[in-house]
Amino acid sequence: MSHTPRTFTRVALTTMLAAGLGFSTALPAAASPTPSDEQAPITWSMSPLPEENQSNTQWVELDMKPGESVQRELVVKNHSAQEATFGLQAADGYFTDTGRFNMLASDEPSEAAGTWISIQEEITVAPKASENVRFTVTVPENATPGDHAAGVASSTTSIGQSADGASLGVESRIGFRVITRVEGELNPSLAVQELHTGYKQSWNPFAPGSITADFRLHNDGNLQLQPQSALFSGSSGLRV
């Protein structure tokens, strides 16, 4: 099994049980954005432990065959002054329309790569300490070739207060992505859709105007792609 470097970013999520799903981009995470007077906030972080000769500690990339199983480790660090118990969960991952990675909420059932990951349900970590946790990725025999996205998250539930003083249960979770590339026929393919162009005349009649192009990129292959823009000039001096 080999590891091919691919560029991704860590995902951090905060789920408010009474108010839907939101995001937090800072780590470590705070379990109670508005804690009650008697409750100190819990802060923690989580990341995968790199394999030998690897420096990446933000996500997990695996190249695997159908039917293959591997184990990896993560570390949960409790930055708080109190002992804390964190729930652990794997879930299907996906990319939003803006290209950001996300994973299903804790109350949504996984049906894809999230089900490939086995992990214990919770871990208790002493104050200012850390604990390592093993998780297992098992690729089904009938898995299709290509990249499959999932995430692993740790979470804790706290009681905060709303603006009107009512108690509010808040589930906070942070996690990282697990990208499994299944061996087989790989098909990188990108399609341009919904192309719209426009032209804007310059206020100077002797100067050229500008052309705009709006379009949507659709990944219709089985690999994750990272398109790059390019700037070039034609023989007439036109810059695109």
N, C-alpha and C positions, 0 to 999 in steps of 0.2 A: 504494500500500500504506500502510495506517495502523497506528498503534500505540495500543491501548486499555489504559490502566493496569489491571493486575490484581495482586493481592497474593499473593506466594508467598515461600517462604524458601529459603535456600541449603541444599543437601544436601552433607554431608561423609561419606565412607564409608571404612572400613578393612576390607580383605579379608585374612584370614589363610588362606593357601593350605592349611595343614594342619588348620585348625580351624573352617572355615566363615566366615560373614559377620558382621561386627560394625559398630558405628557410632562415629564420633568427631564431636563437635559443635564442636570448637575448630579455628580456623584461625589461623596456618598449621599444616600437618600434620607429624607426625614419622614418618619412614619406618620407624624401628626402635624400637618401644616398649621392647625389652630388648636393646640393641646389645651385640655382643661387644666385648672390650677393645680390639681393633685397629680397630674400625669406629665412626666418629663418625656420629651420626644426621643424616639429611638432613631439613631442614624447608623447606616451600615453601607457596605459596598460588596460587590460580588464580581468575580472575574474567573475565566478559565485558567488553569495552570498550563503553561506551555510544555510541549514535549521536548525531549532532549534535542539540542541544536536548533530550537525555535525560540524566537523572541516575542512573538505575537501573544499578547495577553488580553485582547479585546474581543475575539470571536474564535470559533472553532471551524476549521475546514477539514473535510474528510474526503478522500477518494476511495470508494469502496465497491465491492462486487455484490450482486444480489446474494442474499443468504449469509453475508459476512457480519461479524459482530466485533465491536471494539469498545474498550473502556477508556474514559477520560476522567480528569479530576477538575474540580472547581474549588475556589476558596471563598468563604463567607467571612467578612471581617465586621465585627461589632465595634463601632466607634463610640458607643454609648457608655455611660457609667453604671449601667444596670444590665443584668442578664436578659437575654431576649431569645425567643423562639421564632424561627422563620419558617414559613411554609415553602416548599419546593415543588415546582411544577414545570413540565415541558408542554409546549403547545405548538400548533402549526404557525409558521411564519408567512408573511406576505409583504408585498411592496405597495405603497399607496400610489395614487396618481401622480404625486410629486416625486416619486422615487425613494421615499423614506421607508425604512424597514419597520415593521410592526409585528406583533404576535397577537393571537386571539386572547380575549379577556379570559379571566380564570373561570368564568361560568359558561364559556362556550366550548362545546366538545370538539376535539381535534379529530380529523379524518385522514390526514396525510402524514408528513414527516414528523409531526409532533408525537404521533403514536409509536414512532420507531425508538423513542428515547425512554429509558427506564431510570427513575431516580427515587430515592426515599422521599417520604411525604413531608418531613420537617427536620430541622436541626436546631439545637439549642446551643447558643454561644455565650460564653462568659463575658463580663465587661472588659472592654479594651483587648479582646482576644480574637482569635480566628480559628476556623475549623475547615478542614478539607473534606470534600464530599465526592464520592465516585458516582459517575453515571454511565450508562451503557447505551450505545447506539447499535441497533440491529436492523439491517436492511432486509426487507421481505424478499423472498425468492422471486416474486412477480413484479418487483419494482422496475419502473421504466427508466431508461438511461437519462442522464442529464442532472441538473442541479435541483436539489430539493431543500426548501428552507424551513427551519424550525427555530424555536427559541427555548431557552431555559431561564426561569425566573425564580427569584426568592421574594417572599412577601411577608408582611405583618399587618395586623389589623389593630387600629387604635380608636379611641373615642375622643372626638373633638367637639367643638361647639360652633354652631352656625351663627350668623349675625344677630339673630333674635334670641340667642341663648339656648337653643334646643340642642340636645346631644346628637351627634352625627357619627356613624360608624364609617371609618375610612380605611380602605385597603390600599396600601402602597406596595409597589413591587418594582424591582429593577432586574435586568437580565441581559443576556447576550445572545447572539444568533449562532446557530449551528447549521452550516451549509454542507450538505452531503452530496457529492457528485458520484452518481452511480455509473459504473463502467458500462460501455455499450456504444451505440452509434450516437455521436454528439452532433447536434445541429444548431450552430450559432446562426441566428437569422433575425434581422431587424427590418420592419416595414414602416414606411412613412404614410401616415393617414391624415385625413382632414386638412389637406394643404390649402392655405388661403394666402394670396399675395396681394400687395397693395403698392401704390406709387404715390409719393408726396412730392409735389413741385417745390423747388427752392424759392425763397423770396427774391433771390437774385436771378433775373432772367438769363444771365450768362453762366450760371453755375448749374451743375447737374442736380437732379432731384435724388430722392432716396427710395429704394424699394424694400419693402418689408415682406417677410414670409413667416407665417404662423403654421405650425404643423404639430401633429401628435406622433410620437414614436411608440410603436407597438412591438414588443418582443414576441414573435411567433415561433421562436425556436425552443430548445430545451436547456439552454445555458443562460446564466445571468450575464448581462452585457453592460458595459459602461461606455456609451458613446462619447466621443470627443469632438469638439468643434474645431474648425480650421479656418484660417484667414488667408486668402490668396488674392493675387492681382493678375488680371489678364493682360494681354499685349496692348490693349487700349488704355491701360491704367485703371480700369474698373476694379474696385476692391469688393470682394464678396466674403 
